Amino acid sequence: MPRPDAICVSNLRSAKKIDKAVLTERPDVKIFLPFRFYFYRVEELFAANTYNKFLVAPGGDHLISLIDEISYVSPPSPMLSQIEDIPPEQFCNGDNRPPDCGPNCMCTHTVDIPLNAIVEVVLVDEVQQDNLSHPFHLHGHSFNVIGMGRSPDTNVKKINLKHALDLDRRGLLHRQYNLPPQKDTVAVPNNGYVVMRFRANNPGYWLFHCHFQFHILIGMNLIVHVGTKSDLPPVPPNFPRCGNHIPPIKFN
């Protein structure tokens, strides 16, 4: 509904110079990221010999967050300085899920992006909770909000990934290239989508997450990995490592 007391982010214009490559019709990398909650059944959550992270919602539901059907867990060591210490099977993404991952798939969700690529991300709200718009924040980069909205198909009550892909194929995902605003955090309309673009010119491992603290804790995050190890400066000599603070155990 139009509001006289508010302006939609996608209606703003940038006062800063915009990288023209960001505004090209075809980005180098295009990623659709649907996000939602997974609701546990009680017998599933409290099964013997299992320990699952979860949030108890105000209504009593037990749930976790999923982005592209993955709930993020942090790796056992810092990726920036000890990537070689992390087992490769720790990492995953929507196209590379662990073979034993169930509906509450948990791993270190990482998306690899070439350095200097123009990246388009389409966030799709499959939570669809009334009066709840998830604010997503990207570390290490700012982005331009190219589009925002809800489905123009009046016969579709709730958007999902499949429908968003169909809208994109039909050219019905709203995009505008007239000085789109620059942000590092954007609220996704409930039951809607946001289209954002940026140039991945800052190498490293950057967290992309919903800014609700309790959603972060239950997995509504992922890592945007820009560039390769050779694009990063070397780890300084004698840089502290995981476990350095633990004194060695001596056995008699």
C-alpha positions in Angstrom: 0.0 0.0 0.0 1.3 3.5 -0.9 2.3 5.5 2.2 2.5 9.3 2.3 4.9 9.2 5.3 7.5 6.9 3.8 9.8 6.5 0.8 10.8 3.0 -0.5 14.5 2.4 -0.7 14.2 1.5 -4.4 12.7 4.9 -5.1 15.8 6.7 -3.8 18.7 7.9 -6.1 22.4 7.7 -5.4 24.3 11.0 -4.8 27.5 9.1 -5.4 29.2 8.2 -8.6 28.1 4.6 -9.7 30.4 2.1 -11.3 28.8 1.8 -14.7 29.7 -1.9 -15.0 27.3 -2.6 -12.1 24.5 -1.3 -14.3 25.1 -3.6 -17.3 22.2 -5.9 -18.1 24.2 -9.1 -17.6 26.3 -9.4 -14.4 29.2 -11.8 -14.3 27.7 -13.7 -11.4 24.0 -14.1 -10.6 22.8 -15.7 -7.4 19.3 -16.4 -6.1 19.1 -16.7 -2.3 15.8 -17.8 -0.9 15.6 -17.7 2.9 13.2 -19.3 5.4 12.8 -21.1 8.7 12.8 -24.8 9.3 10.3 -25.9 12.0 11.3 -29.0 14.0 9.0 -31.7 15.0 9.5 -32.4 18.8 10.4 -36.0 18.2 12.9 -35.0 15.6 14.5 -32.2 17.7 14.9 -34.3 20.9 16.0 -37.6 19.3 18.5 -39.6 21.3 22.2 -38.9 20.7 21.6 -35.7 18.8 22.1 -32.0 19.5 20.5 -29.5 17.2 20.7 -25.7 17.5 17.3 -24.0 17.5 15.4 -21.0 18.6 12.2 -21.2 20.6 9.9 -18.6 18.9 7.3 -16.6 20.9 4.6 -19.0 19.8 6.5 -22.0 21.0 7.8 -23.3 17.7 11.4 -24.7 17.6 13.1 -23.5 14.4 16.4 -22.7 12.6 17.1 -20.4 9.7 18.0 -21.5 6.2 19.5 -19.6 3.2 19.2 -21.7 0.0 18.3 -24.7 2.3 21.5 -24.4 4.4 21.8 -23.3 8.0 25.2 -21.7 8.5 27.7 -22.9 11.1 31.1 -21.3 11.7 34.2 -23.2 10.8 36.5 -24.5 13.5 39.4 -22.1 12.5 39.5 -18.6 11.0 39.3 -18.8 7.2 41.5 -15.8 6.6 44.6 -17.1 8.4 44.0 -20.9 8.7 42.0 -22.0 5.7 44.3 -25.0 5.2 43.3 -26.3 8.7 39.6 -26.6 7.7 38.4 -29.8 6.2 37.1 -29.2 2.6 33.8 -31.0 3.5 33.1 -28.3 6.1 32.2 -25.9 3.2 29.0 -26.1 1.1 26.5 -24.1 -0.9 23.2 -24.6 -2.7 25.0 -26.5 -5.6 27.3 -28.5 -3.3 25.4 -29.8 -0.2 26.9 -32.6 1.9 25.4 -35.9 0.7 24.0 -36.7 4.2 22.5 -33.2 4.7 18.8 -33.4 5.7 16.2 -30.7 5.8 18.1 -29.0 8.6 21.4 -29.0 6.6 24.2 -27.4 8.6 27.6 -26.5 7.2 29.7 -23.5 6.4 27.8 -21.9 3.6 30.3 -20.3 1.3 29.8 -18.7 -2.2 33.0 -18.3 -4.3 33.2 -15.1 -6.3 36.0 -14.2 -8.8 37.9 -11.0 -7.9 36.4 -7.9 -9.6 33.3 -9.7 -10.8 30.0 -7.9 -11.1 27.7 -9.8 -8.8 23.9 -9.7 -8.7 22.1 -11.2 -5.7 18.4 -11.8 -5.6 17.1 -12.3 -2.0 13.7 -14.0 -1.9 11.7 -14.0 1.3 10.1 -17.4 1.8 9.5 -16.7 5.5 6.6 -14.5 4.6 5.7 -13.5 8.2 3.4 -10.5 8.4 5.1 -7.3 9.6 8.6 -8.8 9.4 11.1 -7.6 6.9 14.6 -9.2 7.2 17.5 -6.6 7.1 20.4 -8.2 5.3 23.9 -6.8 5.7 27.0 -7.4 3.6 30.5 -7.0 5.1 33.4 -5.7 3.1 31.4 -4.1 0.3 28.6 -1.7 -0.4 25.9 -2.6 -3.0 23.4 -0.9 -5.2 19.7 -1.7 -4.8 18.6 -2.4 -8.3 15.2 -3.6 -7.5 12.7 -4.4 -4.8 9.1 -5.6 -4.7 6.5 -8.4 -4.6 5.1 -10.6 -7.3 3.1 -8.8 -9.9 1.1 -11.9 -10.5 -2.2 -11.4 -8.6 -2.9 -15.1 -8.6 0.3 -15.8 -6.6 -0.2 -15.2 -2.9 3.3 -16.2 -1.7 6.6 -15.9 -3.5 9.2 -18.7 -3.5 12.4 -19.4 -5.4 10.7 -21.2 -8.3 8.3 -18.3 -8.8 11.1 -15.7 -8.5 13.1 -17.6 -11.2 10.1 -17.6 -13.4 9.5 -13.8 -12.9 13.2 -13.2 -13.8 12.9 -15.3 -16.9 9.8 -13.3 -17.9 11.5 -10.0 -17.2 9.1 -9.2 -14.4 11.5 -8.8 -11.5 11.7 -5.1 -11.0 15.0 -3.5 -11.9 15.9 0.1 -12.4 19.3 1.5 -13.4 18.8 5.2 -12.9 21.3 6.0 -10.1 20.2 3.1 -7.8 20.9 3.8 -4.1 24.0 2.5 -2.5 23.6 0.6 0.8 25.4 -2.0 2.9 22.1 -3.1 4.6 18.7 -3.6 3.0 15.4 -4.8 4.4 13.7 -7.4 2.2 9.9 -6.8 1.9 8.0 -9.6 3.6 6.7 -12.0 0.9 8.9 -10.1 -1.6 12.4 -9.8 -3.0 15.4 -7.5 -3.4 17.8 -7.3 -6.3 21.3 -6.0 -5.3 24.5 -5.6 -7.2 28.1 -4.9 -6.4 31.6 -5.2 -7.8 33.5 -7.8 -5.8 36.8 -5.8 -5.5 37.7 -6.5 -1.9 39.3 -10.0 -1.6 38.6 -12.0 1.5 35.9 -13.9 3.4 32.9 -11.6 4.0 29.9 -12.4 6.1 26.5 -11.8 4.6 23.7 -12.1 7.1 20.3 -11.1 8.4 20.8 -8.4 11.0 18.4 -9.8 13.6 20.8 -11.2 16.2 18.7 -14.3 16.9 18.4 -15.1 13.2 22.2 -15.0 13.0 22.6 -17.4 15.8 20.4 -20.0 14.1 22.0 -19.8 10.7 20.7 -17.0 8.5 24.2 -16.2 7.2 26.7 -17.2 4.6 30.2 -16.3 3.5 31.0 -14.4 0.3 34.5 -15.5 -0.6 36.0 -13.0 -3.0 39.1 -13.9 -4.9 41.7 -16.6 -4.1 44.4 -17.1 -1.5 46.9 -15.5 -3.9 44.8 -12.3 -3.9 45.3 -11.9 -0.1 48.4 -10.6 1.7 50.4 -13.3 3.5 49.7 -14.2 7.1 52.2 -12.3 9.3 54.9 -14.3 10.9 54.0 -15.6 14.4 50.4 -14.6 13.9 48.3 -16.2 16.7 46.6 -19.4 15.8 43.6 -21.3 17.2 44.8 -23.1 20.3 47.8 -20.8 21.0 46.3 -19.6 24.2 45.9 -23.2 25.6 48.9 -24.3 27.6 50.3 -27.7 26.5 49.1 -30.7 28.6 51.9 -32.5 30.3 51.5 -36.2 31.2 53.6 -37.8 33.9 
